[in-house]
């Protein structure tokens, strides 16, 4: 886990689950919950390639990729392709990963594969 930046209320992490076994992933998930629940301003920004973990832990997901060009093909720069507000969707920090979460994972994969 690489910490990129932090302050008293936020931390930015790059791939915090990369290379971890299931026990350590659960420990990091508990730490995320503890940090976020200890103060209303505490914020964790993290990048991940694990769509299911992102859906399970995030309040908000921004999918980054290469935008489609009008004439076909893709731009040679990355940008935010789509934003998903999991709180608005009623999926944020849910106790159970259910069919709605699975549908969202499929939608995110579709957006990613199109870029």
N, C-alpha and C positions, 0 to 999 in steps of 0.2 A: 504494500500500500504506500503510495507516494502522496504526501501532503504537499500541496502546491502553495497554499496561502491560508492564513487563519487570523482571527481576531477574537475578541471576547464573546462575540455572538455568531460568528460563522466560520466554517472551515470548507475548503475546496480540496477534494480528493480525486486523484486520477486512478481509475480501475482498482478500487479498494478491495475487491473480491478476487482479483486475478491471482491464480496459483494457490488459493486457499482450499483446504479440505472442508468437508461439510461441518465439522465441529467448529472450526475457526470462522466459517461464514456465519454460523449461528451466533457466535460471540460478537462479531462485528455488527450484526443486525440488532442484537440487544444493546450494544453501545450506541448505535444510531438512535434507538428508541429512548434511551436514557438521556442522551444529549438533547434531543428535541423536546422531551417532556419536562426537562428541568427549568426551562425558561421559554416564554412565548416568542422571543426574538431569536432564539437559537436556530440556525439554519445550516444545513449540510448540502453542499452542491457536489455531485459526484458524476463522473463519466463511467460508463460501463457498456460492454457488449452483451451483457446478460439481460435480455429483455424481460424475462420473468422476474428476476430480482428487482429490476427497476420498477416494474409495475407493483410489486409487493411492497416496496419501501417508499416510493415517491409520492409527493403531493402533486407534482407537475413533471411532465416529461417533454423534452424538446428533442425531436429527431433531427439530426444533422446529416446532411448529405449533399450531393451535387444536383442542383435544380435542372429540370428539363428545359431545353431551349425550344422556342417556337418552331423553328425549322427542323427539329429533330435533334437527337443527341443530347449531351449534357454539358453544362458549363464546366470550366476547369477550376472552379473555386467552390468551396463548401459554404453552406448557409443553413439556417433553420428551415426545414421543409414543412414541419407540422408541430403544433403544440397540443398536448393533451393535458387538460386540467382534471386530475384524478379526484380532487375534492369535489369539484362540480359534478363529476360523473358518479359520485358516491362510491368510489373504489379505493380511495386513499386509506392506507393503514387498516385495511380490513382484516378481521380475524381469520378469514378463510379465503383461499384462492379459488374462485368459482368460475362458472361459465362466462360471466361478464369479463373477468380478467383474461380468460383464454381468448375471447373475441377481440379484446383490445390488443393482445399480443399478435394475433393474426393481422389486425389492421396496421400495427406498427411495422411488422415484417413486410407487408405489402408496400408501404411507403418507402421503406429502406430498399427493397429490391427494385423499385421503380427509379431509383436515383443512380 
